[in-house]
């Protein structure tokens, strides 16, 4: 079982890396890009007892991981996707 945690900055939080990516895209001729927001994807390979639990319990455990470590919930949003 795999879990993917998608983390992105909340609206209103400055994103200097996204701004730099947008400027680079413009310099490469992609002038139709209006705004870029950069985020991260964290993939977890789950095994053992956790992987054998019902999907709702797995999702709750991964959300707990995101809240405690994977995302800074003050400035970031996250979503969890289970695969497999």
N, CA, C and O atoms as a GROMACS GRO file, in nm:
protein
  336
    1UNK      N    1   0.086  -0.118   0.000
    1UNK     CA    2   0.000   0.000   0.000
    1UNK      C    3   0.090   0.124   0.000
    1UNK      O    4   0.187   0.132   0.076
    2UNK      N    5   0.057   0.218  -0.085
    2UNK     CA    6   0.128   0.346  -0.090
    2UNK      C    7   0.033   0.457  -0.050
    2UNK      O    8  -0.088   0.450  -0.074
    3UNK      N    9   0.089   0.557   0.010
    3UNK     CA   10   0.014   0.678   0.040
    3UNK      C   11   0.091   0.795  -0.017
    3UNK      O   12   0.213   0.802  -0.008
    4UNK      N   13   0.018   0.887  -0.076
    4UNK     CA   14   0.079   1.010  -0.127
    4UNK      C   15   0.021   1.126  -0.049
    4UNK      O   16  -0.100   1.137  -0.031
    5UNK      N   17   0.109   1.213  -0.002
    5UNK     CA   18   0.067   1.333   0.069
    5UNK      C   19   0.109   1.452  -0.017
    5UNK      O   20   0.227   1.475  -0.040
    6UNK      N   21   0.010   1.526  -0.064
    6UNK     CA   22   0.033   1.645  -0.145
    6UNK      C   23   0.029   1.766  -0.051
    6UNK      O   24  -0.070   1.788   0.019
    7UNK      N   25   0.137   1.843  -0.049
    7UNK     CA   26   0.147   1.958   0.040
    7UNK      C   27   0.163   2.084  -0.045
    7UNK      O   28   0.244   2.088  -0.137
    8UNK      N   29   0.084   2.188  -0.013
    8UNK     CA   30   0.095   2.314  -0.086
    8UNK      C   31   0.076   2.430   0.012
    8UNK      O   32   0.014   2.415   0.117
    9UNK      N   33   0.129   2.544  -0.025
    9UNK     CA   34   0.114   2.662   0.059
    9UNK      C   35  -0.030   2.710   0.057
    9UNK      O   36  -0.098   2.701  -0.046
   10UNK      N   37  -0.076   2.760   0.169
   10UNK     CA   38  -0.211   2.816   0.176
   10UNK      C   39  -0.218   2.944   0.095
   10UNK      O   40  -0.117   3.012   0.075
   11UNK      N   41  -0.338   2.978   0.048
   11UNK     CA   42  -0.357   3.103  -0.024
   11UNK      C   43  -0.316   3.219   0.067
   11UNK      O   44  -0.344   3.218   0.186
   12UNK      N   45  -0.251   3.317   0.010
   12UNK     CA   46  -0.208   3.433   0.086
   12UNK      C   47  -0.067   3.422   0.142
   12UNK      O   48  -0.010   3.522   0.185
   13UNK      N   49  -0.010   3.301   0.142
   13UNK     CA   50   0.128   3.282   0.188
   13UNK      C   51   0.221   3.306   0.069
   13UNK      O   52   0.202   3.248  -0.038
   14UNK      N   53   0.320   3.391   0.089
   14UNK     CA   54   0.414   3.420  -0.019
   14UNK      C   55   0.487   3.294  -0.062
   14UNK      O   56   0.524   3.210   0.020
   15UNK      N   57   0.507   3.280  -0.193
   15UNK     CA   58   0.571   3.163  -0.251
   15UNK      C   59   0.686   3.207  -0.341
   15UNK      O   60   0.669   3.212  -0.463
   16UNK      N   61   0.802   3.241  -0.283
   16UNK     CA   62   0.914   3.289  -0.365
   16UNK      C   63   0.964   3.186  -0.466
   16UNK      O   64   1.007   3.223  -0.575
   17UNK      N   65   0.957   3.058  -0.432
   17UNK     CA   66   1.001   2.955  -0.527
   17UNK      C   67   0.905   2.948  -0.645
   17UNK      O   68   0.948   2.934  -0.759
   18UNK      N   69   0.776   2.957  -0.618
   18UNK     CA   70   0.677   2.959  -0.725
   18UNK      C   71   0.697   3.080  -0.816
   18UNK      O   72   0.686   3.070  -0.938
   19UNK      N   73   0.726   3.195  -0.753
   19UNK     CA   74   0.752   3.318  -0.831
   19UNK      C   75   0.873   3.298  -0.922
   19UNK      O   76   0.869   3.338  -1.039
   20UNK      N   77   0.980   3.238  -0.870
   20UNK     CA   78   1.101   3.215  -0.951
   20UNK      C   79   1.072   3.119  -1.066
   20UNK      O   80   1.121   3.139  -1.177
   21UNK      N   81   0.992   3.016  -1.041
   21UNK     CA   82   0.955   2.922  -1.147
   21UNK      C   83   0.874   2.994  -1.254
   21UNK      O   84   0.895   2.973  -1.374
   22UNK      N   85   0.780   3.078  -1.212
   22UNK     CA   86   0.700   3.154  -1.307
   22UNK      C   87   0.784   3.245  -1.394
   22UNK      O   88   0.763   3.253  -1.515
   23UNK      N   89   0.880   3.313  -1.333
   23UNK     CA   90   0.970   3.401  -1.410
   23UNK      C   91   1.054   3.321  -1.508
   23UNK      O   92   1.077   3.365  -1.620
   24UNK      N   93   1.101   3.204  -1.465
   24UNK     CA   94   1.182   3.120  -1.554
   24UNK      C   95   1.097   3.071  -1.673
   24UNK      O   96   1.144   3.068  -1.786
   25UNK      N   97   0.973   3.034  -1.646
   25UNK     CA   98   0.885   2.991  -1.755
   25UNK      C   99   0.861   3.104  -1.854
   25UNK      O  100   0.860   3.082  -1.975
   26UNK      N  101   0.841   3.226  -1.802
   26UNK     CA  102   0.824   3.341  -1.892
   26UNK      C  103   0.948   3.363  -1.976
   26UNK      O  104   0.938   3.391  -2.096
   27UNK      N  105   1.065   3.349  -1.916
   27UNK     CA  106   1.189   3.371  -1.991
   27UNK      C  107   1.210   3.263  -2.098
   27UNK      O  108   1.284   3.285  -2.194
   28UNK      N  109   1.145   3.148  -2.080
   28UNK     CA  110   1.154   3.041  -2.180
   28UNK      C  111   1.045   3.052  -2.286
   28UNK      O  112   1.034   2.967  -2.373
   29UNK      N  113   0.965   3.158  -2.277
   29UNK     CA  114   0.864   3.182  -2.379
   29UNK      C  115   0.724   3.136  -2.343
   29UNK      O  116   0.633   3.145  -2.426
   30UNK      N  117   0.704   3.087  -2.222
   30UNK     CA  118   0.571   3.043  -2.179
   30UNK      C  119   0.500   3.159  -2.111
   30UNK      O  120   0.478   3.158  -1.990
   31UNK      N  121   0.463   3.258  -2.191
   31UNK     CA  122   0.408   3.382  -2.138
   31UNK      C  123   0.262   3.370  -2.092
   31UNK      O  124   0.211   3.460  -2.026
   32UNK      N  125   0.196   3.261  -2.124
   32UNK     CA  126   0.056   3.243  -2.084
   32UNK      C  127   0.042   3.189  -1.941
   32UNK      O  128  -0.071   3.171  -1.894
   33UNK      N  129   0.152   3.165  -1.872
   33UNK     CA  130   0.145   3.119  -1.733
   33UNK      C  131   0.126   3.242  -1.646
   33UNK      O  132   0.212   3.330  -1.640
   34UNK      N  133   0.011   3.248  -1.577
   34UNK     CA  134  -0.022   3.366  -1.498
   34UNK      C  135   0.041   3.359  -1.358
   34UNK      O  136   0.097   3.458  -1.311
   35UNK      N  137   0.031   3.245  -1.293
   35UNK     CA  138   0.083   3.233  -1.156
   35UNK      C  139   0.129   3.090  -1.133
   35UNK      O  140   0.070   2.996  -1.187
   36UNK      N  141   0.232   3.074  -1.054
   36UNK     CA  142   0.283   2.941  -1.019
   36UNK      C  143   0.287   2.930  -0.867
   36UNK      O  144   0.337   3.019  -0.798
   37UNK      N  145   0.233   2.821  -0.816
   37UNK     CA  146   0.242   2.788  -0.674
   37UNK      C  147   0.316   2.656  -0.666
   37UNK      O  148   0.277   2.559  -0.731
   38UNK      N  149   0.420   2.651  -0.589
   38UNK     CA  150   0.504   2.533  -0.578
   38UNK      C  151   0.463   2.455  -0.454
   38UNK      O  152   0.425   2.513  -0.352
   39UNK      N  153   0.470   2.322  -0.462
   39UNK     CA  154   0.438   2.237  -0.348
   39UNK      C  155   0.531   2.117  -0.345
   39UNK      O  156   0.635   2.116  -0.410
   40UNK      N  157   0.491   2.016  -0.269
   40UNK     CA  158   0.573   1.896  -0.263
   40UNK      C  159   0.483   1.773  -0.256
   40UNK      O  160   0.368   1.780  -0.211
   41UNK      N  161   0.537   1.661  -0.300
   41UNK     CA  162   0.470   1.533  -0.297
   41UNK      C  163   0.556   1.440  -0.213
   41UNK      O  164   0.675   1.425  -0.239
   42UNK      N  165   0.495   1.378  -0.114
   42UNK     CA  166   0.565   1.282  -0.028
   42UNK      C  167   0.499   1.147  -0.048
   42UNK      O  168   0.380   1.133  -0.023
   43UNK      N  169   0.576   1.047  -0.092
   43UNK     CA  170   0.523   0.912  -0.110
   43UNK      C  171   0.569   0.824   0.005
   43UNK      O  172   0.687   0.821   0.040
   44UNK      N  173   0.476   0.753   0.063
   44UNK     CA  174   0.505   0.662   0.173
   44UNK      C  175   0.470   0.520   0.130
   44UNK      O  176   0.359   0.496   0.083
   45UNK      N  177   0.561   0.428   0.146
   45UNK     CA  178   0.534   0.286   0.124
   45UNK      C  179   0.498   0.228   0.261
   45UNK      O  180   0.582   0.224   0.351
   46UNK      N  181   0.375   0.184   0.275
   46UNK     CA  182   0.326   0.135   0.403
   46UNK      C  183   0.333  -0.016   0.407
   46UNK      O  184   0.304  -0.084   0.308
   47UNK      N  185   0.372  -0.070   0.522
   47UNK     CA  186   0.381  -0.214   0.537
   47UNK      C  187   0.339  -0.252   0.678
   47UNK      O  188   0.295  -0.167   0.756
   48UNK      N  189   0.352  -0.378   0.710
   48UNK     CA  190   0.322  -0.424   0.844
   48UNK      C  191   0.175  -0.412   0.878
   48UNK      O  192   0.088  -0.417   0.790
   49UNK      N  193   0.148  -0.395   1.006
   49UNK     CA  194   0.010  -0.392   1.056
   49UNK      C  195  -0.071  -0.278   0.995
   49UNK      O  196  -0.190  -0.293   0.968
   50UNK      N  197  -0.006  -0.163   0.974
   50UNK     CA  198  -0.079  -0.047   0.920
   50UNK      C  199  -0.135  -0.077   0.782
   50UNK      O  200  -0.249  -0.041   0.753
   51UNK      N  201  -0.057  -0.141   0.697
   51UNK     CA  202  -0.100  -0.168   0.559
   51UNK      C  203  -0.217  -0.266   0.553
   51UNK      O  204  -0.287  -0.273   0.452
   52UNK      N  205  -0.240  -0.341   0.660
   52UNK     CA  206  -0.347  -0.441   0.662
   52UNK      C  207  -0.477  -0.387   0.720
   52UNK      O  208  -0.579  -0.456   0.720
   53UNK      N  209  -0.474  -0.265   0.770
   53UNK     CA  210  -0.593  -0.206   0.830
   53UNK      C  211  -0.690  -0.158   0.722
   53UNK      O  212  -0.651  -0.144   0.606
   54UNK      N  213  -0.815  -0.131   0.760
   54UNK     CA  214  -0.909  -0.073   0.664
   54UNK      C  215  -0.861   0.063   0.613
   54UNK      O  216  -0.789   0.135   0.683
   55UNK      N  217  -0.902   0.096   0.491
   55UNK     CA  218  -0.854   0.220   0.429
   55UNK      C  219  -0.881   0.343   0.515
   55UNK      O  220  -0.797   0.433   0.519
   56UNK      N  221  -0.993   0.348   0.582
   56UNK     CA  222  -1.026   0.464   0.664
   56UNK      C  223  -0.924   0.482   0.777
   56UNK      O  224  -0.887   0.594   0.810
   57UNK      N  225  -0.879   0.372   0.836
   57UNK     CA  226  -0.779   0.379   0.943
   57UNK      C  227  -0.641   0.416   0.888
   57UNK      O  228  -0.567   0.490   0.952
   58UNK      N  229  -0.608   0.365   0.770
   58UNK     CA  230  -0.481   0.400   0.707
   58UNK      C  231  -0.479   0.549   0.676
   58UNK      O  232  -0.381   0.619   0.705
   59UNK      N  233  -0.587   0.598   0.617
   59UNK     CA  234  -0.596   0.740   0.583
   59UNK      C  235  -0.585   0.826   0.709
   59UNK      O  236  -0.518   0.930   0.707
   60UNK      N  237  -0.649   0.786   0.816
   60UNK     CA  238  -0.641   0.861   0.942
   60UNK      C  239  -0.498   0.863   0.996
   60UNK      O  240  -0.453   0.965   1.047
   61UNK      N  241  -0.428   0.752   0.985
   61UNK     CA  242  -0.290   0.745   1.032
   61UNK      C  243  -0.199   0.835   0.949
   61UNK      O  244  -0.112   0.904   1.003
   62UNK      N  245  -0.219   0.834   0.817
   62UNK     CA  246  -0.135   0.918   0.729
   62UNK      C  247  -0.166   1.066   0.753
   62UNK      O  248  -0.075   1.149   0.752
   63UNK      N  249  -0.293   1.100   0.775
   63UNK     CA  250  -0.327   1.239   0.808
   63UNK      C  251  -0.261   1.281   0.938
   63UNK      O  252  -0.216   1.395   0.951
   64UNK      N  253  -0.254   1.190   1.033
   64UNK     CA  254  -0.186   1.219   1.160
   64UNK      C  255  -0.037   1.246   1.135
   64UNK      O  256   0.020   1.336   1.195
   65UNK      N  257   0.025   1.168   1.047
   65UNK     CA  258   0.166   1.190   1.010
   65UNK      C  259   0.184   1.328   0.948
   65UNK      O  260   0.279   1.399   0.980
   66UNK      N  261   0.091   1.364   0.858
   66UNK     CA  262   0.099   1.494   0.791
   66UNK      C  263   0.085   1.607   0.891
   66UNK      O  264   0.160   1.705   0.885
   67UNK      N  265  -0.009   1.594   0.984
   67UNK     CA  266  -0.031   1.700   1.084
   67UNK      C  267   0.090   1.716   1.175
   67UNK      O  268   0.126   1.828   1.213
   68UNK      N  269   0.153   1.604   1.211
   68UNK     CA  270   0.262   1.607   1.309
   68UNK      C  271   0.399   1.636   1.248
   68UNK      O  272   0.487   1.689   1.316
   69UNK      N  273   0.419   1.602   1.120
   69UNK     CA  274   0.553   1.615   1.064
   69UNK      C  275   0.560   1.661   0.919
   69UNK      O  276   0.640   1.748   0.885
   70UNK      N  277   0.477   1.606   0.832
   70UNK     CA  278   0.496   1.624   0.688
   70UNK      C  279   0.454   1.761   0.636
   70UNK      O  280   0.506   1.806   0.534
   71UNK      N  281   0.362   1.828   0.705
   71UNK     CA  282   0.316   1.960   0.661
   71UNK      C  283   0.320   2.056   0.779
   71UNK      O  284   0.294   2.017   0.893
   72UNK      N  285   0.353   2.180   0.749
   72UNK     CA  286   0.343   2.286   0.849
   72UNK      C  287   0.203   2.344   0.834
   72UNK      O  288   0.179   2.429   0.749
   73UNK      N  289   0.111   2.297   0.917
   73UNK     CA  290  -0.031   2.330   0.897
   73UNK      C  291  -0.064   2.477   0.924
   73UNK      O  292  -0.176   2.520   0.898
   74UNK      N  293   0.031   2.553   0.974
   74UNK     CA  294   0.009   2.697   0.990
   74UNK      C  295   0.008   2.765   0.853
   74UNK      O  296  -0.071   2.856   0.830
   75UNK      N  297   0.097   2.721   0.764
   75UNK     CA  298   0.109   2.786   0.633
   75UNK      C  299   0.082   2.693   0.515
   75UNK      O  300   0.080   2.738   0.401
   76UNK      N  301   0.061   2.564   0.541
   76UNK     CA  302   0.044   2.468   0.432
   76UNK      C  303  -0.086   2.389   0.446
   76UNK      O  304  -0.133   2.361   0.556
   77UNK      N  305  -0.142   2.354   0.330
   77UNK     CA  306  -0.253   2.259   0.321
   77UNK      C  307  -0.195   2.125   0.277
   77UNK      O  308  -0.086   2.119   0.220
   78UNK      N  309  -0.269   2.018   0.304
   78UNK     CA  310  -0.226   1.888   0.256
   78UNK      C  311  -0.348   1.804   0.220
   78UNK      O  312  -0.458   1.826   0.269
   79UNK      N  313  -0.325   1.706   0.133
   79UNK     CA  314  -0.427   1.608   0.102
   79UNK      C  315  -0.360   1.472   0.096
   79UNK      O  316  -0.241   1.461   0.066
   80UNK      N  317  -0.437   1.368   0.126
   80UNK     CA  318  -0.385   1.232   0.130
   80UNK      C  319  -0.453   1.149   0.022
   80UNK      O  320  -0.574   1.156   0.003
   81UNK      N  321  -0.373   1.072  -0.048
   81UNK     CA  322  -0.422   0.982  -0.153
   81UNK      C  323  -0.365   0.844  -0.125
   81UNK      O  324  -0.244   0.828  -0.111
   82UNK      N  325  -0.451   0.744  -0.117
   82UNK     CA  326  -0.407   0.606  -0.098
   82UNK      C  327  -0.406   0.536  -0.233
   82UNK      O  328  -0.499   0.551  -0.312
   83UNK      N  329  -0.300   0.460  -0.259
   83UNK     CA  330  -0.282   0.391  -0.387
   83UNK      C  331  -0.258   0.244  -0.358
   83UNK      O  332  -0.169   0.208  -0.281
   84UNK      N  333  -0.339   0.159  -0.419
   84UNK     CA  334  -0.318   0.015  -0.405
   84UNK      C  335  -0.406  -0.052  -0.305
   84UNK      O  336  -0.396  -0.173  -0.285
   0.00000   0.00000   0.00000
